[in-house]
Amino acid sequence: MKNESQKDHAELAKEFIKDENRVDWHDGALWFIREKRDKAIKRIPEWEDLRDLASSIKDNVVSNLHGYLLEFEANLIKNGVKVYWAENAEEHNNIIYSILKKKGITEMVKSKSMLTEECGLNEFLQDNGIDVINSDLGEYIQQIDNEPPSHIVLPCIHKRKEEIGELFHEHLGTEKGLSDPTQLTRVARNHLRDMFLKRRAALTGVNFAVAETGEYVVCTNEGNADMGAHLSEVLIASMGLEKIVPRKKDLGVFLRMLARSATGQPITIYSSHFKKPRDGQEMHLVLVDAGRTRQLGRKDFVASLKCIKCGSCMNTCPVYRKSGGLSYQNTISGPIGAILAPNIDMKKHADLPYASTLCGSCTNVCPVKIDIHGQLYKWRQEIVQKGYATNTKMMGMQAMAKTLSSPSSYEIIGKAGRWILRNFPIAFNNNFNAWFRQREMPESRKDSFSSWYQKTHPKKNDNNE
């Protein structure tokens, strides 16, 4: 029997959809956010111009990443920030640990950072005697339930308020049965405020980093990143290489787009700029590769590095909305995650590019105009060419290639298929046929399209043409 780590997306999605009420609620909640996004962008007549501009800025960054990163590093150092480079998750985690160990710190508070989730930082630090608490409410809920985030913006979107109430009863001692969101939020706020006051170190992610000035921006709706930054003795930021923008004035483009795309808000409640440490504080920033330069070298997939992690592709994706984020087994789930994950481990994540209808809705909503569904299609080709597709898929495609390349084979198999469907429908309508489990097979026709066309469009005599 497979364990969780061995199950593919389809198997985990099958488990998620067993709870039909949860699936309907999850689907509806995300589509509600998608609709909020649509309303928000219609209030900006220049929205498409902003998308074009944002895409061009990010194209420039990706094409000149080396130069912008060196400029950013030089300005960070000038501002009094200590800079580190990490090739992979292991280096990143060891750098964070060494900073804390040098200061004798055994407790840290952390705001939302998908990069540290990607690197497994929490688990690494816990194993080395350092207690880490996630201060973002959604991430905190996931942490106490020992689950990773299921969405990059809404980490616990798959949980009902009653389930959260039970978690708070178990871990924070709230009254059993309490599920009012406002009261639960107050409990969490009181609990986390104590952490901010007592812990000497704080870590944040980075939404945008400005090469020109050596500052970085963190966007939150809860103010938790600011609390950690302003109360801590040691402030650490973990940043993926792709988060760079060239100039400070470029931020105006992305800050107008991020919240509208993510949650339908005009702007995040807190868009905080960090540049220099205050008196008595240390600031550290870790620049992390972790497969990004590998993606930079893949010409068919390099555009994925333009992503600003708004989550709009997840909110619109019919597969993500029905299957849940945890079924992707990757920190970044949904359509963009299905592009990024195979770059990290093609064998492990070979199933994810197939978790898509290729409907193009993800591409339509992407604020930086990444051709997401096109890249998913290209990943399918890459996976097959590299031999990572399943044996059944490979055999099926080879059989179809031979059939479709031979008109006579196509005609014979089509005729046989129609006869079987008419006379022995059980051959198709059974639980071994994955297609049939979710759909009804079409009614069989006596004749093929080709024979119908020949009857209704007889060839004309050349002399009469």
N, C-alpha and C positions, 0 to 999 in steps of 0.2 A: 504494500500500500504506500502511495506517495505521501511525503510530509508536505507542509505548506510551501517550503522553498522549492520543491520539485514540481508543484502544480503549475500549469500554464494559465494564461489569462482566461481562456474559455472555461476551464474547470473552476477557477475561483469565482468567475462571474456567475456560473451556474449556481454556486452556493449562495451568492448574494441575492439572486432573483427568486430564491425559494420564498423569501419574505416579500410577498407581493405588495403589501401595504407600505413597507419601507421603500421599495423600488419606486412606487408611484409618488411617494412623498419626496424622495431624493430627486427624482426626475422633475417634479413640479417646482421644487425649491430652486433648482439650478436654472430652469427655464424662466422663472420669475426674475432672476437676476439678469438673465440674457435680455429680457424685455425692458428692464430698467436701463440696461446699457443702451438699447436702441432708442429709448426716449431721451436719454442724456445726450447722445451724439446728434440727435435731430435739432437740439437747441444751439448747435454750433454749425452755422452754414459752411464754414471752412474746414469741416472735419476731414474730408478727403484730401484737401491740400496739406493738412497736418500729417496725415498718414504718409503722403508722398515725401514730405520733408523729413519725417522721422525715419522712414526707410532709407532715404539718401544719406542721412547723418550716420546711421548704423552701417550702411555699405562702406562709407568712408572709414569708419572705425575698424571694421573687419579687414579692410585692405591695408590699413596702416597701423595695425595693432601694436607692433613692436615699438614704434616711435612714440605713440601715445602713452604706452605703459612706462617707458623710460622717463618721459616728461612728467608723468604723474608721480613716479617715485622720487624724482629730484625735488619736486615741489612739496611732497610730503615731508621729506627730510628737512627741507628749508623751514617748514612749519613746526618742526620739533616732534614729528611722529616717527616712531621706529618701524622700519619696513622689513618684511620677510617674504621670501619666495618659496612656495611649496609645489613640488612637482606632482604630488599625489596626496591621497587622504592620509596616509601614514605620516608623511612629513608635516602636513597641516596639524594633525593632532599632537604630534610630538613638540611642535613649536609652541602651541597653546599651553601644553603641559609644562614646558620648560619656563615659560613666562610666569605662570602661577607658582611653580615650585620655587623659583628664585625669590619670589616675594613672600614665601611661606603661606600662601593662600590655599585653603582647603574647601572653600565654598564660593560658587559663582552664580550669578543670575544672568539669564540669557533671553534676549528678545528673539523674534522670529528670524530664522536663518535657514533657508532650504539647503544652503551649501554645507552647513555643519551637520544637517540631517544626512546629506549625501555622504559625508565623510565619517559618519558614525561617531561624532565627537562625544556626545553625552555618555554613551556606553564606555568609550575609551577612558574618559576622565573618571567615571564611577569605578571602573576596574583599578584605577590608580589612586583611589582614595580621595577624589575630589567630588564633592556633591554639586550637581548642576540642577537648577530648576528653570523650566521654561516659563517666562512671564507673560507671553501672549496667551490669552484665555483659551483659545482653541487648541493651541499646542500644549498648554498645561493639562487640559482635559485628556488629550491623547497620551501625554506622558504618564499620568496617574493610572491610565487604563493599559499602559504598556503596549501601545500601538503607535505606529508612525503616522504622520499626517496623511489624510486621504485627498487633500486639495491644497494647492500652494497658497491660496488666499484664505480659504475657509477650511482649516485643517480637520474640523470634526463635523462637517456638513452631513455626514452619513448617520450621525447619532441623533436620536430623539431627546427632547428635554427630560423625559422620564428616566432615560438611561443615564443622563448626566446627573440627575438628582440622586440616583442610586450610587453613582461613583462618589459624589460629594458626601453622601451619608456614610459611606464606607471609609473614605480617606480624610474628610474634614469634620465629621461628626455632626452634620446637619440633621434636621428632623427627618425621619423616614417618610417618604412620600412627597417631600417638598420638590416641586418641579417648576416653580415660577421663575422664568429667566431672569427677571430683575433681582429677585432675592438671591438667586444662585450667584449672579454676577457680583453682588455686594459681598457675599461670603468670600468669594475668590479674591476680590480686591483687598479686603481686610487681611486675608492670609498672605497675599503676595506683597503688600505694603511693608510688612515686617521683614520680608526677605530683602527688599531694596535697602532698607535702613541698616541691616546687619552685615550684608555681604560686601566685601571690599573690592571685588572684581565684577565687571559686567562685560558681556559680549553682545555685539549686534551684527546683523548682516549689512549688506550695502545694496541699495536700489540703483543708485547712480554715482559715478565717481568722475570728477572733473579734472582732466589732464592739465588744463590751463592754470588752475589755482591750487591743486593738491588737496581738495576738500571732497567729502563724500556726503551723500544724502540718504537718509533713512526715512521711509514713509510708513506711518502707522496710524491706526484709528484709536488706539488705547493709550498712547503716551508712555508705554512701558519702556521703549528704547531710551526715551529722554530721562525717565526716572533712573534707569541704570547708569546712563552716561553721566548725569549730574551728581549722583550720590557716590559713585565708585572712586576708589583710589587708583585702580587700573582699568582702563577702557581698551577693549580689544575689538577689532572689526575683522571679519572674514569675508573675503571678496573674490568672486570668480573673475578671471581675466577679462571677460567680455562686458563687464559693467561700465566700461569707460564711455564718456562723451567728451568731445574735444574741448568745448568752451562752456563757460558758465551760462551764457545766454541760450545754449541748447537745452538747458533744463526746462525752460518755459514750454517747449514743445512736448516733452515727455511727461511733465507733471500735469499737463492738461489732459493727457491721454490715458495715463495709468489708471487713475481711480474710475474714470468713466467706463473704461473697458472692463475693469475688474468687478465693480459693484454698482455702477450706475451713479456714483457720487460725482459732484463737480471736481472735488479734490480730496485727498486724504486729510483727515483732521490735523495730523501733525506731519509736516514735511521738514525734517530737521537737518540742518547743515552742520557738519563737524569738520573743523579745520585744525585747531590748535588745542593742546592740552591746557586745562586751567592750572593755576598755581598749585603745586603739590600733587598733580595727577600725571600719570604716564599714559600715553596713547600708543597703541601698537596696531599695525594693519598687516594682515597676511594675504598675499596675492596667491591664488590657487589655480593651478592648471587642471589637474584631475581629468585629463582626456580632452580638454578644450582645444589645445593646439593640434591634436589628432583630427578633430572635427574641422579645424581651420584648413587642414590639408585635403579634406574631402570636398572637391569642387561641387558635387551634387548636393551636399548637405551643409555647406558652410553658412548658408543664410540662417540656419537655426540659431546661430550665435547672436543674431539680432534680437532675440526674444527678450522682452522686458518683464517676463513672469507676471503677467496680469491675470492669467487664468481664463480669459474669455473663450479660448478654444475649448476648454473643458466644459464651460457652462452651456455651450451650444451643441457639443458633440452628442449625438443620439446614443452612441455606444458607451461613452463615459457615464452619461446620466443614468443609464440602465444597469451598468455593471459595477459602478462604485470604484473609487480611486485605489483602494487597497488591492484590487484584483490585478493591478499592473505590476506590483512588486518592484516598484522603482520610486525614488523620492519624488521625481517629477512624473506625474501620471498624465493621462489623457493624450490628445493628439501630439502635442509638442514633446511629451515624455516618450512617446513611441518613436520619435525621431532621435532623441538624445540617447536613450537607453542602449540601442544596438551599437552605438559608437563606443560605449564603455565596455560592453560585453555582448558581442553579436550572437554567440551561441546561447547564452542564457536568455536573451531578450528577443530571439528570432521570431517569437509569436506576436510581439506587440504591433508591428506595422500592419498585421492582418486584422487587428482590433479596430477596424475602421470601415465605413461604408464608402469612403472616397467621395462623399457628397459635396465636399468643398465648403461647407459652412464654416469650418475652422479657418480656412484661408480668408473667407469673406469678412470675418470679424477681427482678424489679427491687426492690431494698430500699427505694426511695422511692416505689414504686407509680406510676411513669410509665406511662401507657397507650400503650406503645410501638407495638404492632401497630395500634391505632386511629389513631395519628398517621401511621403509614406509609400507611394507607388514605386518610387525609385529604390527604396529600401527593400521592398519585396523582390525586386529584380536582383539586387545585390546579395540578398540572403540566399536566393536560389543558386546564383552563380558561385557563391562561396561554399555551397553544399550544406547549409544550415537549416534548410527546410525539412520538415518531417518526411519520412519515407512514403507515407500514404499520399501526401501532397505532391511529392516529386513524381511518384508513379502515375498519379491522376493527371498531372500536367503533361507528362510524356505521352500518355495514352491520348489525351485530347489533342496534342500537337500532331500526332500521326493521323488522327481522325480528321481534323480540320484541314490538313494539308493534302488530303486525298478525297476528291469529290465522290468517288465510288464508295469508299469506306464510310463517308459521312452519310450517304444515301442509305446504305445497308443497315448501319447502326441506328439511324433515325427510324427506319421502318420497323426494325426489331423492337426498339424502345416504345414506339407507339402501340405496337401489338401487345407487348407485355403490360403496359399501363392500362390498356382496355380490358385484357383478359385475366391478368394476374396482378392487380394493383398492390397486393400485399408485398410484392417484390420491392416496391419503392416506399409504400406507406407502412413503415415499421420503425421501431426505435433505433435500429442500427443506422438509419439514414438521418444524419444530423440536420439536414435541410428540412426534413419532414417534421421534426420535433417542434419547430417554431412556425411552420407554414402548411398550407394545403397544397398538394400537388395539383398542377393544372389538368383540366379535362383533356383526354387524348383525342386528337383529330385523326380521321381516317387517312387523309392525304397530307403530304408535306406541302410547305409553301411553294417549293419548286414545281411540284406536279400541278398544283392549283394555278400557278402563274402560266405554265405551258398551255393549260386548257383554256384559260381566259385571255391569253395573249398569243395566239398562234402566229408563227413566223409568216410574214408577208412574202409573196412572190417578188423576186428582185425586179421583174418587169413592171410591177404595179407600184413600186415605191417611188 
